[in-house]
Amino acid sequence: MKGIILTNYTENPQLEFSAERKNPELKPNQVLIKNAYGSINPSDLMFLRGLYGIKKKLPVVPGFEGSGTVEEVGSEIKHLKKGDRVACVSSSGDGTWGEFMATEEENCIPLLDSVSLEAGASIFVNPMTAWAMVNRAIKSGHTGIVQTAGASALGKMVVRICKEKNIPLISIVRRDDQVAALHEIGAEHVVNSSSAKFDREFMVLAKKQNTTYLLDAVAGEVAGKALTLMPAKSTLLSYGALSEKEIPIHAGIMIFQDKKVEGFWLTYWIQEIGIEAFHKEAREVQKHLDTTFHTVVNKIFPIEQGSEAVDYYSKNMSLGKVLIGG
Ligand SMILES: NC(=O)c1ccc[n+]([C@@H]2O[C@H](COP(=O)([O-])OP(=O)(O)OC[C@H]3O[C@@H](n4cnc5c(N)ncnc54)[C@H](OP(=O)(O)O)[C@@H]3O)[C@@H](O)[C@H]2O)c1
């Protein structure tokens, strides 16, 4: 089969195209997917460098998330059948940036007829994470939210969810064009962390809106600063580390202001709620792909140009998702 191959976890990963990769072998509890589109997410960029929470045996075809059609089913498969269109993720072995992948049945969600394979490629990871984190904030008794990397695909979903639920939200971005892009989709409060006025502006706004829950995808200085400037009893939920920096936090804000730091990983959340509940939520997400959970697809590259796709995505993250396949 065709695929892009990663052979080494290094700081500057080299991806090579191969037209002669052996097709994956199917285990009894797996289905063989003919991949339609593989998404490129920040988690893939970390995976390529060996920095993600999952490491696979090399060489491997990367790509955690995507969409495709069931080509063959293992002997233990109960629900899926050949020809089903699915959104899918890969947890071991070759992933979505090749022609075929073998994955467990619970890693696949049948697509509604109304959902295209292109839209189906970004159903699993971001919508479910955005939904889960906002609900966690509410369940923990917080009435207002702050988010960093607000112009990300996931950040835009958080904007829409909060608007629908009438939850005050402050989105932190790092450029003025991102401020404008978020206002365009209806965000009320957007602040630019690169602005000289950021500290004062953000602190006043956070106090006024009583935003005490920080969804942080960036880590580093901006995360530490935001938590420090937020009201007492605020919590930072760390779910991404786009800056790849440590979060500088003074112990005093935890001792004297009762602030907390927690983590979120979709993998653990799925274990927490159980696979059936997860599938139920994911089916629901599909009904709102044109609105709340809409993901802009910026560009699609053929598998042969997978390496260029990764390079292009890493330089144009705010413009929308880059897919491999088609
Ligand atoms: N924990 C979980 O289970 C989980 C699940 C899903 C997603 N995530 C995380 O969610 C985050 C967003 O994912 P996505 O797919 O929505 O991303 P995306 O659409 O690719 O967008 C990434 C955004 O981050 C911004 N960014 C990149 N590096 C930055 C930095 N150093 N400082 C500030 N902003 C930076 C980019 O802005 P520029 O255009 O300025 O570069 C862009 O707006 C990622 O961190 C991802 O790992 C975590």
The ligand as an SDF file (V2000), in Angstrom:
LIG
                    3D

 48 52  0  0  0  0  0  0  0  0999 V2000
   -5.4580   16.5910   25.8050 N   0  0  0  0  0  0  0  0  0  0  0  0
   -6.2130   16.1220   24.8200 C   0  0  0  0  0  0  0  0  0  0  0  0
   -6.8200   15.0480   24.9430 O   0  0  0  0  0  0  0  0  0  0  0  0
   -6.3320   16.9000   23.5580 C   0  0  0  0  0  0  0  0  0  0  0  0
   -7.2690   16.5190   22.5820 C   0  0  0  0  0  0  0  0  0  0  0  0
   -7.4100   17.3210   21.4500 C   0  0  0  0  0  0  0  0  0  0  0  0
   -6.5980   18.4220   21.2610 C   0  0  0  0  0  0  0  0  0  0  0  0
   -5.6700   18.7330   22.2180 N   0  0  0  0  0  0  0  0  0  0  0  0
   -4.8270   19.9170   22.0950 C   0  0  0  0  0  0  0  0  0  0  0  0
   -5.6420   21.0000   21.6990 O   0  0  0  0  0  0  0  0  0  0  0  0
   -4.8150   22.0120   21.1520 C   0  0  0  0  0  0  0  0  0  0  0  0
   -5.4880   22.5760   19.9110 C   0  0  0  0  0  0  0  0  0  0  0  0
   -5.5650   21.5620   18.9090 O   0  0  0  0  0  0  0  0  0  0  0  0
   -6.1520   21.9340   17.4650 P   0  0  0  0  0  0  0  0  0  0  0  0
   -6.1310   20.7310   16.6210 O   0  0  0  0  0  0  0  0  0  0  0  0
   -7.4230   22.6580   17.6590 O   0  0  0  0  0  0  0  0  0  0  0  0
   -5.0370   22.9560   16.9630 O   0  0  0  0  0  0  0  0  0  0  0  0
   -4.9460   23.7380   15.5710 P   0  0  0  0  0  0  0  0  0  0  0  0
   -6.2780   23.9390   14.9790 O   0  0  0  0  0  0  0  0  0  0  0  0
   -3.9010   23.1010   14.7640 O   0  0  0  0  0  0  0  0  0  0  0  0
   -4.4230   25.1660   16.0320 O   0  0  0  0  0  0  0  0  0  0  0  0
   -3.3130   25.3470   16.8470 C   0  0  0  0  0  0  0  0  0  0  0  0
   -3.3720   26.7630   17.3770 C   0  0  0  0  0  0  0  0  0  0  0  0
   -2.3870   26.9490   18.3760 O   0  0  0  0  0  0  0  0  0  0  0  0
   -1.7000   28.1560   18.1180 C   0  0  0  0  0  0  0  0  0  0  0  0
   -0.3240   28.0130   18.6160 N   0  0  0  0  0  0  0  0  0  0  0  0
    0.6270   27.1740   18.1700 C   0  0  0  0  0  0  0  0  0  0  0  0
    1.7440   27.3060   18.9030 N   0  0  0  0  0  0  0  0  0  0  0  0
    1.4900   28.2740   19.8220 C   0  0  0  0  0  0  0  0  0  0  0  0
    2.2450   28.8740   20.8580 C   0  0  0  0  0  0  0  0  0  0  0  0
    3.5180   28.5080   21.0950 N   0  0  0  0  0  0  0  0  0  0  0  0
    1.6560   29.8420   21.6020 N   0  0  0  0  0  0  0  0  0  0  0  0
    0.3800   30.2220   21.3710 C   0  0  0  0  0  0  0  0  0  0  0  0
   -0.3870   29.6900   20.3980 N   0  0  0  0  0  0  0  0  0  0  0  0
    0.1580   28.7280   19.6370 C   0  0  0  0  0  0  0  0  0  0  0  0
   -1.7610   28.3410   16.6290 C   0  0  0  0  0  0  0  0  0  0  0  0
   -1.6320   29.7050   16.3480 O   0  0  0  0  0  0  0  0  0  0  0  0
   -0.5690   30.2980   15.3030 P   0  0  0  0  0  0  0  0  0  0  0  0
   -1.2970   30.3570   13.9940 O   0  0  0  0  0  0  0  0  0  0  0  0
   -0.2550   31.6070   15.8890 O   0  0  0  0  0  0  0  0  0  0  0  0
    0.6020   29.3460   15.2660 O   0  0  0  0  0  0  0  0  0  0  0  0
   -3.1660   27.8320   16.3310 C   0  0  0  0  0  0  0  0  0  0  0  0
   -4.1260   28.8360   16.5100 O   0  0  0  0  0  0  0  0  0  0  0  0
   -3.4620   21.3440   20.9130 C   0  0  0  0  0  0  0  0  0  0  0  0
   -2.5780   21.7010   21.9470 O   0  0  0  0  0  0  0  0  0  0  0  0
   -3.7750   19.8680   21.0060 C   0  0  0  0  0  0  0  0  0  0  0  0
   -2.6690   19.0930   21.3880 O   0  0  0  0  0  0  0  0  0  0  0  0
   -5.5280   17.9900   23.3450 C   0  0  0  0  0  0  0  0  0  0  0  0
  1  2  1  0
  2  3  2  0
  2  4  1  0
  4  5  1  0
  4 48  2  0
  5  6  2  0
  6  7  1  0
  7  8  2  0
  8  9  1  0
  8 48  1  0
  9 10  1  0
  9 46  1  0
 10 11  1  0
 11 12  1  0
 11 44  1  0
 12 13  1  0
 13 14  1  0
 14 15  2  0
 14 16  1  0
 14 17  1  0
 17 18  1  0
 18 19  2  0
 18 20  1  0
 18 21  1  0
 21 22  1  0
 22 23  1  0
 23 24  1  0
 23 42  1  0
 24 25  1  0
 25 26  1  0
 25 36  1  0
 26 27  1  0
 26 35  1  0
 27 28  2  0
 28 29  1  0
 29 30  1  0
 29 35  2  0
 30 31  1  0
 30 32  2  0
 32 33  1  0
 33 34  2  0
 34 35  1  0
 36 37  1  0
 36 42  1  0
 37 38  1  0
 38 39  2  0
 38 40  1  0
 38 41  1  0
 42 43  1  0
 44 45  1  0
 44 46  1  0
 46 47  1  0
M  CHG  2   8   1  16  -1
M  END
$$$$
